[in-house]
Amino acid sequence: MIVVVSGPGGVGKGTIVDALVERDDRLFLSRSWTTREQRPSESDDAYVFVTSEEFEQRIEAGGFLEWTEFLGNYYGSPIPEPGDDRDLVLEIEVDGAQQVKRIHPDALLIFVLPPSREEQERRLRGRGDLDHKVLARLKKAEEEEPIGRQLADHAVVNDDLEATINQMLEIIDAARSA
Ligand SMILES: Nc1ncnc2c1ncn2[C@@H]1O[C@H](COP(=O)(O)OP(=O)(O)OP(=O)(O)O)[C@@H](O)[C@H]1O
């Protein structure tokens, strides 16, 4: 099974998926590939950092579930190695979620929403995002939320974190036994 977790910037996707894979050992978090430079503050396993040539070769070989180009860099979710029978969790943007749904209509898509735009802004600022990035993410959220909601199998409001994680574990369990 493929579980896609999508939603606007700063809503808490990263925090949630980390908790999901920690609590459910049948879940496996896919690490994205990127051609952008590793930030000094970033751990080596934040992404698989590759060259444009390596990325393009993998595109040619059909090796991505979804990929996109953003501000001159590639980002993509590699198709996992065969033999791993855990359920795959992808934390991706709305356009990536659309691509995955097109190729794998049976993927479980959970769209995470903020309790309010004000709270989303508070979370973005709280983790130290710069002003222009905060504004860009809020604007993008306005545009993408209607699309994400429509595409999603489930929309979850991330108000209380613990409740959200439990709700998502239940949704995943229910999809497994469906
Ligand atoms: N339910 C919650 N209540 C309060 N704060 C939260 C909650 N969930 C996440 N946060 C906080 O909000 C901030 C943004 O969370 P996170 O980085 O996981 O968002 P994200 O959706 O992965 O963002 P991006 O799309 O930009 O990667 C973090 O500081 C996180 O600790």
Ligand as a Chemical Component Dictionary entry (heavy atoms), coordinates in Angstrom:
data_LIG
# 
_chem_comp.id                   LIG 
_chem_comp.type                 NON-POLYMER 
_chem_comp.pdbx_formal_charge   0 
_chem_comp.three_letter_code    LIG 
# 
loop_
_chem_comp_atom.comp_id 
_chem_comp_atom.atom_id 
_chem_comp_atom.alt_atom_id 
_chem_comp_atom.type_symbol 
_chem_comp_atom.charge 
_chem_comp_atom.model_Cartn_x 
_chem_comp_atom.model_Cartn_y 
_chem_comp_atom.model_Cartn_z 
_chem_comp_atom.pdbx_ordinal 
LIG N1  N1  N 0 -0.654 19.756 16.067 1  
LIG C1  C1  C 0 0.316  20.671 16.205 2  
LIG N2  N2  N 0 0.188  21.672 17.095 3  
LIG C2  C2  C 0 1.135  22.615 17.241 4  
LIG N3  N3  N 0 2.283  22.656 16.523 5  
LIG C3  C3  C 0 2.480  21.704 15.613 6  
LIG C4  C4  C 0 1.514  20.658 15.397 7  
LIG N4  N4  N 0 1.983  19.847 14.415 8  
LIG C5  C5  C 0 3.182  20.360 14.039 9  
LIG N5  N5  N 0 3.500  21.461 14.756 10 
LIG C6  C6  C 0 4.691  22.329 14.615 11 
LIG O1  O1  O 0 4.507  23.091 13.431 12 
LIG C7  C7  C 0 5.771  23.315 12.769 13 
LIG C8  C8  C 0 5.673  22.851 11.333 14 
LIG O2  O2  O 0 5.629  21.424 11.305 15 
LIG P1  P1  P 0 6.341  20.592 10.140 16 
LIG O3  O3  O 0 7.692  21.129 9.857  17 
LIG O4  O4  O 0 6.186  19.147 10.499 18 
LIG O5  O5  O 0 5.363  20.965 8.908  19 
LIG P2  P2  P 0 5.353  20.454 7.390  20 
LIG O6  O6  O 0 3.935  20.347 7.007  21 
LIG O7  O7  O 0 6.195  19.224 7.268  22 
LIG O8  O8  O 0 6.022  21.666 6.631  23 
LIG P3  P3  P 0 6.720  21.712 5.150  24 
LIG O9  O9  O 0 5.684  21.346 4.161  25 
LIG O10 O10 O 0 7.171  23.123 4.991  26 
LIG O11 O11 O 0 7.861  20.730 5.205  27 
LIG C9  C9  C 0 6.822  22.583 13.584 28 
LIG O12 O12 O 0 7.478  23.506 14.396 29 
LIG C10 C10 C 0 5.999  21.580 14.413 30 
LIG O13 O13 O 0 6.631  21.268 15.621 31 
# 
loop_
_chem_comp_bond.comp_id 
_chem_comp_bond.atom_id_1 
_chem_comp_bond.atom_id_2 
_chem_comp_bond.value_order 
_chem_comp_bond.pdbx_ordinal 
LIG N1  C1  SING 1  
LIG C1  N2  SING 2  
LIG C1  C4  DOUB 3  
LIG N2  C2  DOUB 4  
LIG C2  N3  SING 5  
LIG N3  C3  DOUB 6  
LIG C3  C4  SING 7  
LIG C3  N5  SING 8  
LIG C4  N4  SING 9  
LIG N4  C5  DOUB 10 
LIG C5  N5  SING 11 
LIG N5  C6  SING 12 
LIG C6  O1  SING 13 
LIG C6  C10 SING 14 
LIG O1  C7  SING 15 
LIG C7  C8  SING 16 
LIG C7  C9  SING 17 
LIG C8  O2  SING 18 
LIG O2  P1  SING 19 
LIG P1  O3  DOUB 20 
LIG P1  O4  SING 21 
LIG P1  O5  SING 22 
LIG O5  P2  SING 23 
LIG P2  O6  DOUB 24 
LIG P2  O7  SING 25 
LIG P2  O8  SING 26 
LIG O8  P3  SING 27 
LIG P3  O9  DOUB 28 
LIG P3  O10 SING 29 
LIG P3  O11 SING 30 
LIG C9  O12 SING 31 
LIG C9  C10 SING 32 
LIG C10 O13 SING 33 
# 
